[in-house]
Amino acid sequence: MIIVTGAAGFIGSNLVKALNDRGEDEVIAVDNLTRGDKFRNLVDCRLADYLDKEEFLRKLAQGAYDGELTAVLHQGACSDTMESNGRYMMENNYRYSAELLDFCQAEEVPFIYASSAAVYGAGTVFREDPEHERPLNVYGYSKHLFDSLVRRRWSDNTAQVVGLRYFNVYGPREAHKERMASVVFHLFNQYRSERRVKLFEASAGFGPGEQRRDFVSVADVVQANLYLLDHPQHSGIFNVGTGRAQTFNQVAAAVVNALREAEGERPVELAQMQADGQIEYTPFPAGLKEKYQSYTQADISRLRRAGYAAPFLTVEQGVERYVKWLLER
């Protein structure tokens, strides 16, 4: 039996569906459905049970799952990078994770958890070493602090422990995230309603829309999780990105052209979109520019050394697939 926390969320629900697709139905979904609309992410999934996070923690403390689990895939967290309530963030992202780590080590159960590229903050080297970690917000700090706890306990591990540092993830089942959904999701909706998209103005030496991020499809994120689940001999903290930085302008062009193709129109070049006003550049919201990562690019050499050899989708490939999925719904 496998526990997936944050199971009704973006990455969690994609993981549950992928487990189902390979014949794994003994999945216990754990989440907080105070935001009830997240239930839609699990409608097409098969579950052994669903538990509210607080009920799950009570059962865990009571020994309800002792000797019953084969793995814990821990995706549950507050992922709002603009959240300023540090107490709430630390309780959700640090303390909750620490309780699950303790349980898994006591039970000798593999523990695969979601870290984040936010730990790198203003850094320019994106390699899984403490010297390169400079979080800019309390979300990034909460992930950094838990990664540090995991590192301190390596020598005491009784089972696999894996932290996956996700870069900019986009793809199906993220609509409930609203303002924290990916830029791909927002650009899709903007173009559908206004026939134009909006990107941020220049920052940190990058021109308008030329900020670069490592945009990774949730399909690739799921495959990395499943690979490590299938290879319990590998423990460690691993970046999960494409290893390729692409600009927001490239993302916008991919979204616009995927929608144009769906409407029977020919693709156009980025310069033409800019000239026609299909891309608009806007100021940053107050307080965001100082905490904004204008450049990220995952160093995925550690993941490759662990044997993960699958190619990653480019922005153009991943966006085209995602736009088709959105249009079907």
Secondary structure, DSSP 8 states (H G I E B T S, - for coil): -EEEETTTSHHHHHHHHHHHHTT---EEEEE-TTSGGGGGGGTT---SEEEEHHHHHHHHHTTTTTTT-SEEEE------TT---HHHHHIIIIIHHHHHHHHHHHHT--EEEEEEGGGGTT-S--SSSGGG---SSHHHHHHHHHHHHHHHTGGG-SS-EEEEEE-EEE-SS-GGGGGGS-HHHHHHHHHHHHS-EEEE--BTTB-TT--EE-EEEHHHHHHHHHHHHH-TT--EEEEES-S--EEHHHHHHHHHHHHHHHTT-----HHHHHHTTSEEEE---TTTGGG---B-----HHHHHTT-------HHHHHHHHHHHHHH-
